[in-house]
Amino acid sequence: MRLCNGGILLELCIVSIKQVGTDCVEITSSEGPVFFVRTSYLQIVSPQSISEGATFSEEQTADIIRAGEAFAAEKKCESLLARCEQCRAGLERKMQQKGFSKEAISLALDYLESKKYLSDERFAASWLRIHSVNKFQGRSRLRSELLSRGISRSITERAIEDFFAEHDESELCRKAIEKATRTGRADEKLTAYLMASGFSYKMIQHELNDNSDRLSRP
């Protein structure tokens, strides 16, 4: 591996290579650094040219290094996905904070999506299911929450429709009313709280009228 005075990688010479997966190799360079490359991340260099003793130009070396960075980003993402569902936008932010380049992140996330390890659809469904355990919110609030997490509008709308096919929004509104009244909210403050929670004014008034006797009890 040859560097110019500014530390920019000019040339990579492979000393040894070891196959560690279907399309993943461990590369040892002439200068000693060992790194892993998923060959499907290569955009310029042919996977067949990755061999012991091979030397690469500056452009080819940059391609190999980028593929190695993408593989490292992929492994970081996999560790997060093993804990819980993640969305693409969320992983992009986390990987950028860790110093990975946008191009390497994009390659890694495209691969994870192609293998179904990463899915915004699964994330949206999981988030709605977990979120609704302790928080009682209506359609518009849940929609804005998913959109704010970088979920596309089309995926968000499908997830919302699937969620409310299994959950009665009126029942969630009643639970939100019960929760709010226990904390002392009433009248305008109660209505404002429920509207901020994503329920329509019409639904709020309907549920308040239906439950007025119970809510008025000391």
C-alpha positions in Angstrom: 0.0 0.0 0.0 1.6 3.3 -1.1 0.7 6.7 0.4 1.5 10.2 -0.8 2.7 12.9 1.6 -0.8 13.9 2.4 -1.7 10.4 3.6 -3.9 9.7 0.6 -4.0 6.1 -0.5 -2.4 5.8 -3.9 -1.8 2.1 -4.4 -2.8 -1.2 -2.8 -0.8 -4.3 -3.0 -2.4 -7.5 -1.7 -0.1 -9.9 0.2 -2.7 -12.5 1.2 -6.3 -13.1 0.8 -8.7 -15.5 2.5 -12.3 -16.3 1.6 -14.5 -15.9 4.7 -17.9 -16.0 3.2 -19.8 -16.5 0.0 -18.8 -13.1 -1.3 -16.6 -11.8 1.5 -12.8 -11.9 1.7 -10.2 -11.0 4.2 -7.4 -8.9 2.7 -3.9 -8.3 4.0 -2.1 -5.4 2.3 1.7 -5.0 1.9 1.7 -2.4 4.7 0.0 -4.8 7.1 -3.6 -3.5 7.6 -6.1 -6.3 7.4 -9.7 -5.6 6.4 -12.8 -7.3 5.0 -14.5 -6.7 1.7 -17.8 -7.9 0.4 -17.1 -8.2 -3.3 -20.7 -7.3 -4.3 -19.8 -3.8 -3.0 -17.1 -3.3 -5.6 -18.1 -0.9 -8.3 -14.9 -0.7 -10.4 -12.7 -3.7 -9.5 -13.6 -7.1 -10.7 -13.9 -9.6 -7.8 -11.8 -12.1 -9.8 -8.9 -9.6 -9.8 -8.7 -9.7 -6.0 -5.8 -12.1 -5.6 -2.5 -12.5 -3.8 0.2 -10.3 -5.3 -2.3 -8.1 -7.2 -1.6 -4.4 -7.3 -4.3 -1.7 -7.9 -4.3 1.9 -9.1 -5.5 4.8 -7.1 -9.0 4.6 -8.5 -9.2 0.8 -7.9 -7.8 1.1 -4.4 -10.4 3.7 -3.5 -13.1 1.3 -4.7 -11.7 -1.5 -2.6 -11.4 0.7 0.5 -15.0 1.9 0.0 -16.2 -1.7 -0.2 -14.3 -2.4 3.0 -15.9 0.6 4.7 -19.3 -0.5 3.5 -18.7 -4.0 5.0 -17.8 -2.4 8.3 -20.9 -0.3 8.2 -23.0 -3.4 7.4 -21.7 -5.2 10.5 -22.4 -2.2 12.7 -26.0 -2.1 11.3 -26.4 -5.8 11.8 -25.5 -5.5 15.5 -28.2 -2.8 15.9 -30.8 -4.8 14.0 -30.1 -7.8 16.2 -31.4 -5.8 19.1 -34.6 -4.5 17.6 -36.1 -3.4 14.3 -34.5 -0.3 12.8 -35.6 2.0 9.9 -33.2 3.0 7.1 -33.2 6.7 8.0 -32.4 5.9 11.6 -29.5 3.7 10.6 -28.2 6.3 8.2 -28.0 8.9 11.0 -26.4 6.5 13.4 -23.7 5.4 10.9 -23.0 9.0 9.9 -22.4 9.8 13.6 -19.9 6.9 13.6 -18.0 8.5 10.8 -18.9 6.3 7.8 -19.2 7.9 4.4 -22.7 8.4 2.8 -21.7 6.2 -0.1 -20.5 3.3 2.1 -23.7 3.6 4.2 -25.9 3.5 1.1 -24.1 0.4 -0.2 -24.5 -1.4 3.2 -28.2 -0.5 3.6 -29.1 -1.5 0.1 -27.5 -4.9 0.8 -29.3 -5.3 4.1 -32.6 -4.4 2.4 -32.0 -6.9 -0.4 -31.5 -9.6 2.2 -34.6 -8.5 4.1 -32.6 -7.9 7.2 -33.7 -4.2 7.0 -37.3 -3.3 6.3 -39.1 0.0 6.9 -42.4 -1.9 6.6 -41.4 -4.2 9.5 -40.1 -1.3 11.5 -43.3 0.7 11.1 -45.5 -2.2 12.1 -43.3 -3.0 15.1 -43.1 0.6 16.2 -46.9 1.0 16.1 -47.4 -2.2 18.0 -44.9 -1.3 20.8 -45.8 2.4 20.9 -49.5 1.6 21.5 -48.9 -0.4 24.6 -48.5 2.6 26.9 -49.5 5.5 24.6 -53.0 6.0 23.3 -52.8 8.1 20.2 -54.9 8.6 17.1 -54.3 8.3 13.4 -52.9 11.7 12.6 -50.4 11.7 15.5 -49.1 8.1 14.7 -48.8 9.2 11.0 -46.7 12.2 11.9 -44.5 10.1 14.3 -43.6 7.6 11.6 -43.0 10.3 8.9 -40.7 12.1 11.4 -38.6 8.9 11.6 -38.0 9.0 7.9 -40.6 6.4 6.9 -42.0 7.1 3.4 -45.6 8.3 3.1 -46.7 5.2 1.2 -45.2 2.8 3.8 -46.6 5.0 6.6 -50.2 4.9 5.2 -50.1 1.1 4.7 -48.8 0.6 8.2 -51.5 2.9 9.7 -54.3 1.2 7.8 -53.0 -2.3 8.9 -52.8 -1.1 12.5 -56.3 0.4 12.7 -57.7 -2.7 11.0 -56.7 -4.5 14.2 -57.2 -1.6 16.7 -60.3 0.4 17.3 -59.4 4.1 17.3 -62.4 5.0 19.4 -61.2 2.6 22.1 -57.8 4.2 22.0 -59.5 7.6 22.4 -61.5 6.4 25.4 -58.3 5.1 27.0 -56.6 8.4 26.3 -59.5 10.2 28.0 -59.2 8.0 31.0 -55.5 8.6 31.3 -55.9 12.3 30.9 -58.6 12.7 33.4 -56.6 10.8 36.0 -53.9 13.6 35.7 -56.5 16.3 36.2 -57.1 17.5 32.7 -60.7 18.7 31.9 -62.7 20.8 29.6 -60.6 22.7 27.1 -57.3 21.3 28.4 -58.6 17.8 27.9 -59.8 18.4 24.4 -56.5 20.1 23.5 -54.6 17.1 24.9 -56.7 14.7 22.9 -56.3 16.6 19.7 -52.5 16.8 20.2 -52.7 13.0 20.6 -54.0 12.7 17.1 -57.7 12.2 17.6 -60.2 14.1 15.5 -62.4 16.7 17.1 -65.5 14.8 16.0 -64.3 11.6 17.7 -63.3 13.4 20.8 -66.7 15.1 21.3 -68.4 11.8 20.6 -66.4 9.9 23.2 -66.7 12.7 25.7 -70.5 12.8 25.3 -70.7 9.0 25.6 -68.6 9.0 28.7 -69.8 12.2 30.3 -71.6 10.5 33.2 -68.7 8.4 34.1 -66.2 11.3 33.8 -68.3 13.5 36.1 -68.2 11.0 39.0 -65.9 12.0 41.8 
